[in-house]
Amino acid sequence: MKKKLLILGASIAEVNVVKAARSMGYYVIVTDYNTDLNLSPAKVVADEAWNISWSDYAELENKCRQTGVDGIIAGFSEFRVDSLIQMCRRMNMPCYINDEQLDITRDKNKFKQLCRQFGVLIVNEYEPNSPEIKYPVIIKPTDRGGSIGINVAYNANEYKDFLEYALSMSPSKSVVVEDFIDDGVKFDCSYYITEDDAVLIETCDTTMLTKQKGYETMQKAWTFPSKHEKEYMEQVDENMKSLLKSLHMPCGVANISFFYRDGKFYVFETGFRLGGGHSFDYQRASGGIDYLAAMIKHALGEEYIPNMHLDQDRGYAVTYNVYFKANEGDVVEEVIGEDKIKEMNEVVTYQPFLYKGYSVKNDKPAKITMLTLYAKDLDVILSRIETINSILSVRTDKGECKIFAGLTSSEVLSAIQ
């Protein structure tokens, strides 16, 4: 009998988790309350699907016991991780994280306090009502992730509106106000965590979509490895490892974001969950630590022993968020070229965001796909990006839309070299 794994959530993000778990030989169940398969496509690829909310603990517990679920996992959202903790407690199953550890990621202020304790620099911040605020500043809910409720204010009038909006999006009605660093580079890294250890497994730099006002927080690409990796390891790595080891998490991943400016790294947030960039696919392709496999095995009470080593000759990867721009209300009829892109050997992740009948939500750029290219040779990646830019487009009921602000070879080279 195959062990049964329950995944809390069935969105497009969970599709790769389902595929990974099935490839490991497990029977995979997904659950959420959506009955529209366009909204919950993981229900199509799973072995079994339930139309039960991942926060309906009583009904889920009853269903888990009836079905004989052996383990539970969740990712991509602190709310789902919270549900994971509650369900694992009810079912007496292994959980990679506890309430206290999750609170550190949900409350940005708690995380910053911990960083100060371990000597990690933080981005300059202000009290929300401080008269000392110097614009531009970024305003974000203290307890939300995934860019929810975040805006950049360039003057007092914008600040007032964006502060009100961020407060409305915060469950605890609290916000963080920080300097908006537009003259630095967003640097991200990830650590694989075990009970008594934490090891750096990846670094990357971010290329933003454009500098156009209103788009400041939209990310176009992540390039691996970061060209600032050596500096980070010399300045921050040991302090961050000490911080993470102090938490005594049994298994998991920490995704941590910094700004790099004038030779220094300033941290601003973290998440102890699967990241939206799906870099576990890149890790698997490059021979790194497949932290998704580790977390699946931990959930099922099985051991995972990775090679705890950051290979300096691990090749290159680019995660590319591809956008298009249409008018609010336009309806998607077809995404052109994506079948050819999926056939590329270098494409290790292809996560589509559109489907036939999708209605454009507003006039801002909308994401067509997030894809990751991995290769030992950077020129191969550059060639593939050029091909993707030439063949991928979206046909709506109003006509064909080309890629908006497509990633260029010069942007990739500037980020990596």
C-alpha positions as CSV (number, residue, x, y, z in Angstrom):
1,M,0.0,0.0,0.0
2,K,1.3,3.5,-0.9
3,K,1.5,6.0,1.9
4,K,-1.1,8.7,1.6
5,L,0.0,12.4,1.6
6,L,-2.6,15.2,2.0
7,I,-1.7,18.6,0.5
8,L,-3.6,21.6,1.9
9,G,-4.4,23.6,-1.2
10,A,-5.0,22.7,-4.8
11,S,-4.0,25.9,-6.7
12,I,-1.6,26.0,-9.7
13,A,1.2,26.3,-7.2
14,E,0.4,22.9,-5.7
15,V,0.6,21.1,-9.1
16,N,4.4,20.8,-8.9
17,V,4.1,19.5,-5.3
18,V,1.6,16.8,-6.4
19,K,3.9,15.7,-9.2
20,A,6.9,15.6,-7.0
21,A,5.2,13.5,-4.4
22,R,3.7,11.1,-6.9
23,S,7.1,10.7,-8.5
24,M,8.4,9.6,-5.1
25,G,5.8,6.8,-5.0
26,Y,3.1,8.3,-2.8
27,Y,-0.6,8.5,-3.1
28,V,-1.5,12.2,-3.2
29,I,-4.7,13.9,-2.1
30,V,-5.4,17.6,-2.4
31,T,-8.0,19.7,-0.8
32,D,-9.7,23.1,-0.9
33,Y,-13.3,24.4,-1.2
34,N,-13.0,25.4,-5.0
35,T,-15.0,23.3,-7.4
36,D,-13.9,25.3,-10.4
37,L,-10.9,23.3,-11.7
38,N,-9.5,26.4,-13.4
39,L,-8.9,27.7,-9.8
40,S,-7.8,24.4,-8.4
41,P,-5.9,22.6,-11.2
42,A,-4.0,20.4,-8.8
43,K,-7.2,18.4,-8.4
44,V,-6.8,17.2,-11.9
45,V,-3.2,15.8,-11.4
46,A,-3.7,14.4,-7.9
47,D,-4.7,10.8,-7.1
48,E,-7.7,12.1,-5.1
49,A,-9.3,15.5,-4.5
50,W,-11.5,16.8,-1.8
51,N,-13.8,19.9,-1.9
52,I,-13.1,20.7,1.8
53,S,-11.5,24.0,2.9
54,W,-8.0,23.5,4.3
55,S,-9.2,25.5,7.4
56,D,-12.2,23.3,8.1
57,Y,-10.3,21.3,10.7
58,A,-13.2,19.1,12.0
59,E,-14.3,17.9,8.6
60,L,-10.7,17.4,7.4
61,E,-9.8,15.4,10.5
62,N,-12.8,13.2,10.0
63,K,-12.0,12.7,6.3
64,C,-8.3,12.0,7.1
65,R,-9.2,9.3,9.6
66,Q,-11.7,7.7,7.2
67,T,-9.2,7.7,4.3
68,G,-6.1,6.7,6.3
69,V,-3.9,9.7,5.6
70,D,-0.3,9.1,6.7
71,G,1.0,12.7,6.5
72,I,0.1,16.3,5.7
73,I,2.0,19.1,4.0
74,A,1.3,22.7,3.0
75,G,3.2,25.6,1.4
76,F,3.1,28.9,-0.4
77,S,1.0,30.6,2.3
78,E,1.4,31.3,6.0
79,F,-2.3,30.8,6.4
80,R,-2.0,27.3,5.0
81,V,1.0,26.6,7.2
82,D,-1.1,27.6,10.2
83,S,-3.7,25.1,9.1
84,L,-1.0,22.5,8.7
85,I,0.1,23.0,12.3
86,Q,-3.5,22.7,13.6
87,M,-4.2,19.6,11.5
88,C,-0.9,17.8,12.5
89,R,-1.7,18.5,16.1
90,R,-5.2,17.0,15.8
91,M,-3.8,14.0,13.9
92,N,-0.6,13.6,16.0
93,M,1.5,13.7,12.8
94,P,5.0,15.2,12.2
95,C,5.0,18.9,11.4
96,Y,8.2,20.8,10.3
97,I,7.1,24.0,12.1
98,N,5.3,25.1,15.3
99,D,3.2,28.1,16.2
100,E,6.1,30.1,17.7
101,Q,8.3,29.5,14.6
102,L,5.5,30.5,12.3
103,D,4.9,33.7,14.2
104,I,8.4,34.8,13.5
105,T,7.6,34.8,9.8
106,R,4.1,36.2,10.1
107,D,5.1,39.1,12.3
108,K,7.9,41.0,10.5
109,N,8.7,42.9,13.7
110,K,9.5,39.7,15.6
111,F,11.8,38.6,12.8
112,K,13.6,41.9,12.8
113,Q,14.1,41.7,16.6
114,L,15.6,38.3,16.1
115,C,17.9,39.7,13.4
116,R,19.1,42.4,15.7
117,Q,19.9,39.8,18.4
118,F,22.1,37.9,16.0
119,G,23.8,40.8,14.4
120,V,22.0,40.9,11.0
121,L,21.5,44.4,9.6
122,I,17.9,45.4,8.9
123,V,16.3,47.9,6.5
124,N,15.7,51.3,8.2
125,E,12.1,51.5,9.5
126,Y,9.7,54.1,10.9
127,E,6.8,54.1,13.3
128,P,3.6,54.5,11.2
129,N,2.9,58.0,12.6
130,S,6.5,59.2,12.7
131,P,7.1,62.8,11.6
132,E,10.6,61.7,10.5
133,I,9.5,59.7,7.5
134,K,11.6,60.3,4.4
135,Y,10.0,59.4,1.1
136,P,9.9,57.1,-0.7
137,V,8.8,54.4,1.8
138,I,7.3,51.0,1.4
139,I,4.2,50.2,3.5
140,K,3.2,46.6,4.1
141,P,1.0,44.6,6.5
142,T,3.1,43.1,9.3
143,D,1.4,39.7,9.0
144,R,0.9,39.1,5.3
145,G,3.2,37.6,2.6
146,G,3.1,37.3,-1.2
147,S,3.2,41.0,-1.8
148,I,-0.3,41.4,-0.5
149,G,-1.2,44.9,0.7
150,I,2.2,46.4,-0.3
151,N,2.7,49.8,-1.9
152,V,5.4,52.5,-2.3
153,A,4.6,56.1,-1.2
154,Y,6.5,59.0,-2.7
155,N,4.6,61.7,-0.7
156,A,2.4,62.3,2.3
157,N,-0.9,62.0,0.4
158,E,0.1,58.6,-1.1
159,Y,1.3,57.5,2.3
160,K,-2.0,58.2,3.9
161,D,-3.9,56.2,1.3
162,F,-1.5,53.3,1.2
163,L,-1.2,53.1,5.0
164,E,-5.0,52.8,5.3
165,Y,-5.0,50.1,2.6
166,A,-2.1,48.1,4.3
167,L,-4.0,48.3,7.6
168,S,-7.1,47.0,5.9
169,M,-5.2,44.0,4.6
170,S,-3.6,43.1,8.0
171,P,-5.4,40.6,10.2
172,S,-3.8,42.2,13.2
173,K,-4.2,45.8,11.9
174,S,-0.5,46.5,12.0
175,V,2.0,47.6,9.4
176,V,5.7,47.9,8.7
177,V,7.0,51.2,7.1
178,E,10.5,51.0,5.7
179,D,12.8,53.0,3.4
180,F,12.2,52.0,-0.2
181,I,15.6,51.1,-1.5
182,D,15.5,51.8,-5.3
183,D,19.3,52.2,-5.6
184,G,20.2,48.7,-4.5
185,V,19.6,45.0,-5.5
186,K,17.0,42.7,-4.0
187,F,19.0,39.6,-2.9
188,D,17.3,36.4,-1.8
189,C,18.7,33.3,-0.3
190,S,17.5,30.0,1.1
191,Y,18.6,27.7,3.8
192,Y,17.9,24.0,4.4
193,I,17.2,23.5,8.1
194,T,17.4,20.4,10.3
195,E,17.1,20.1,14.0
196,D,20.7,21.2,14.7
197,D,21.9,22.7,11.4
198,A,21.2,25.2,8.7
199,V,23.0,25.2,5.4
200,L,22.9,27.9,2.6
201,I,21.6,26.2,-0.5
202,E,20.9,29.0,-3.0
203,T,21.3,32.7,-3.7
204,C,19.8,34.9,-6.3
205,D,19.4,38.5,-7.4
206,T,16.1,40.1,-8.6
207,T,15.4,42.0,-11.8
208,M,12.4,44.1,-11.4
209,L,9.7,44.4,-14.1
210,T,10.1,48.2,-14.7
211,K,10.8,51.3,-12.7
212,Q,7.4,52.7,-13.7
213,K,5.5,54.1,-10.8
214,G,2.9,51.5,-9.5
215,Y,5.0,48.6,-10.7
216,E,7.9,48.9,-8.2
217,T,7.2,45.6,-6.4
218,M,6.6,43.5,-9.5
219,Q,9.5,41.1,-10.0
220,K,10.5,40.0,-13.5
221,A,13.3,37.5,-12.8
222,W,15.5,35.8,-10.3
223,T,19.0,34.9,-11.4
224,F,21.0,32.1,-9.7
225,P,23.5,32.2,-8.2
226,S,23.8,35.8,-7.0
227,K,26.9,37.7,-8.1
228,H,27.0,38.9,-4.4
229,E,27.1,35.3,-3.0
230,K,30.7,35.4,-1.8
231,E,30.2,38.7,-0.1
232,Y,27.1,37.4,1.6
233,M,28.9,34.3,2.9
234,E,31.7,36.4,4.3
235,Q,29.4,39.0,5.9
236,V,26.1,37.4,6.9
237,D,26.0,33.6,6.5
238,E,27.4,32.6,9.9
239,N,25.1,35.0,11.8
240,M,22.1,33.8,9.8
241,K,22.9,30.2,10.4
242,S,23.2,30.8,14.1
243,L,19.8,32.5,14.1
244,L,18.1,29.7,12.2
245,K,19.8,27.0,14.3
246,S,18.4,28.7,17.5
247,L,14.9,27.9,16.3
248,H,15.4,24.1,16.4
249,M,13.1,23.4,13.5
250,P,13.2,19.7,12.7
251,C,13.1,20.1,8.9
252,G,12.3,22.8,6.4
253,V,13.4,25.7,4.3
254,A,13.9,29.4,5.1
255,N,13.6,31.9,2.3
256,I,15.2,35.2,3.3
257,S,15.1,38.6,1.5
258,F,17.7,41.4,1.7
259,F,18.6,44.6,-0.1
260,Y,22.2,44.8,-1.1
261,R,23.5,48.4,-1.2
262,D,27.0,49.9,-0.9
263,G,28.5,46.5,-0.1
264,K,26.1,45.7,2.8
265,F,23.1,43.4,3.2
266,Y,19.9,44.6,4.9
267,V,17.3,42.0,5.7
268,F,13.6,42.8,5.5
269,E,11.6,39.5,5.6
270,T,11.6,35.8,5.7
271,G,9.3,32.8,5.2
272,F,9.6,29.3,6.6
273,R,7.7,27.6,3.8
274,L,7.8,26.6,0.2
275,G,8.6,29.7,-1.9
276,G,6.5,30.9,-4.8
277,G,9.6,30.6,-7.1
278,H,9.6,26.8,-6.8
279,S,13.4,26.7,-6.6
280,F,13.1,23.1,-5.4
281,D,12.9,22.3,-9.1
282,Y,16.2,24.1,-9.7
283,Q,17.7,22.3,-6.7
284,R,16.6,19.0,-8.0
285,A,18.0,19.7,-11.5
286,S,21.3,21.0,-10.3
287,G,22.0,18.2,-7.8
288,G,21.3,20.4,-4.8
289,I,19.2,19.8,-1.7
290,D,15.7,19.0,-2.8
291,Y,14.0,20.5,0.2
292,L,10.5,19.7,-1.1
293,A,11.4,16.0,-1.1
294,A,12.8,16.4,2.4
295,M,9.6,18.1,3.7
296,I,7.4,15.4,2.1
297,K,9.4,12.6,3.7
298,H,9.4,14.4,7.1
299,A,5.6,14.7,6.9
300,L,5.4,11.0,6.3
301,G,7.8,10.1,9.1
302,E,10.6,9.1,6.7
303,E,14.3,10.0,6.7
304,Y,15.9,12.2,4.1
305,I,19.7,12.5,4.1
306,P,20.9,15.1,1.6
307,N,24.4,16.1,0.7
308,M,24.8,19.2,2.9
309,H,27.1,21.1,0.5
310,L,26.8,24.2,-1.7
311,D,28.4,23.2,-5.0
312,Q,30.3,26.1,-6.4
313,D,30.1,24.7,-10.0
314,R,26.3,24.2,-10.0
315,G,25.5,26.0,-13.2
316,Y,23.0,28.8,-13.8
317,A,19.3,29.3,-13.5
318,V,16.9,32.0,-14.3
319,T,13.3,32.1,-13.0
320,Y,11.4,34.3,-15.4
321,N,8.0,35.9,-14.7
322,V,6.5,36.5,-18.1
323,Y,3.8,39.3,-18.3
324,F,1.4,40.6,-20.8
325,K,-0.8,43.7,-20.7
326,A,-4.4,44.0,-21.8
327,N,-7.5,45.9,-20.7
328,E,-9.7,45.1,-17.8
329,G,-12.4,42.7,-18.8
330,D,-10.6,41.3,-21.8
331,V,-11.0,37.5,-22.0
332,V,-8.1,35.1,-22.7
333,E,-8.7,32.7,-25.6
334,E,-5.3,31.1,-26.0
335,V,-1.7,31.2,-24.8
336,I,0.4,30.8,-27.9
337,G,3.7,29.0,-27.9
338,E,3.7,27.5,-24.4
339,D,3.7,23.9,-25.7
340,K,7.0,24.5,-27.4
341,I,8.4,26.1,-24.3
342,K,7.5,23.1,-22.1
343,E,9.4,20.8,-24.5
344,M,12.7,22.7,-23.9
345,N,15.1,20.5,-21.9
346,E,16.3,23.5,-19.9
347,V,12.8,24.3,-18.6
348,V,12.6,22.7,-15.2
349,T,9.5,24.7,-14.0
350,Y,6.6,25.9,-16.1
351,Q,3.7,27.3,-14.0
352,P,0.9,28.8,-16.1
353,F,-1.3,31.5,-14.7
354,L,-3.9,31.9,-17.5
355,Y,-6.6,29.6,-18.9
356,K,-9.2,29.8,-21.6
357,G,-11.9,32.2,-20.3
358,Y,-9.7,34.0,-17.9
359,S,-10.9,37.6,-17.5
360,V,-8.2,40.2,-17.1
361,K,-8.6,41.8,-13.6
362,N,-7.2,45.3,-14.2
363,D,-5.0,47.3,-16.6
364,K,-1.8,46.4,-14.8
365,P,0.5,43.7,-16.3
366,A,-0.8,40.2,-15.7
367,K,1.4,37.1,-15.4
368,I,1.3,34.6,-18.3
369,T,3.7,32.1,-16.6
370,M,6.5,31.6,-14.2
371,L,9.2,29.4,-15.7
372,T,12.7,28.3,-14.6
373,L,15.5,27.6,-17.0
374,Y,18.6,25.7,-15.7
375,A,21.8,24.9,-17.6
376,K,25.5,24.6,-17.0
377,D,26.1,27.0,-19.9
378,L,24.7,30.6,-19.5
379,D,24.7,31.1,-23.3
380,V,22.1,28.3,-23.6
381,I,19.8,30.0,-21.1
382,L,20.2,33.3,-23.0
383,S,19.3,31.6,-26.2
384,R,16.2,30.0,-24.7
385,I,15.0,33.3,-23.3
386,E,15.3,34.9,-26.7
387,T,13.2,32.1,-28.2
388,I,10.6,32.4,-25.4
389,N,10.3,36.1,-26.0
390,S,9.7,35.5,-29.7
391,I,7.1,32.7,-29.6
392,L,5.1,33.4,-26.4
393,S,2.0,35.6,-26.6
394,V,-1.6,35.8,-25.5
395,R,-4.7,36.0,-27.7
396,T,-7.7,37.6,-26.1
397,D,-11.2,38.4,-27.5
398,K,-9.8,41.8,-28.4
399,G,-6.6,40.6,-30.2
400,E,-3.1,39.3,-29.7
401,C,-0.9,40.6,-26.8
402,K,2.9,40.3,-26.9
403,I,5.1,39.9,-23.8
404,F,5.2,43.1,-21.7
405,A,8.7,44.3,-20.7
406,G,10.3,41.0,-21.6
407,L,13.6,39.8,-20.0
408,T,16.7,40.7,-22.1
409,S,20.1,39.1,-22.3
410,S,21.7,42.3,-21.0
411,E,19.5,42.2,-17.9
412,V,20.5,38.6,-17.2
413,L,24.2,39.3,-17.8
414,S,24.1,42.4,-15.7
415,A,22.5,40.4,-12.8
416,I,24.8,37.4,-13.0
417,Q,28.2,38.7,-14.0
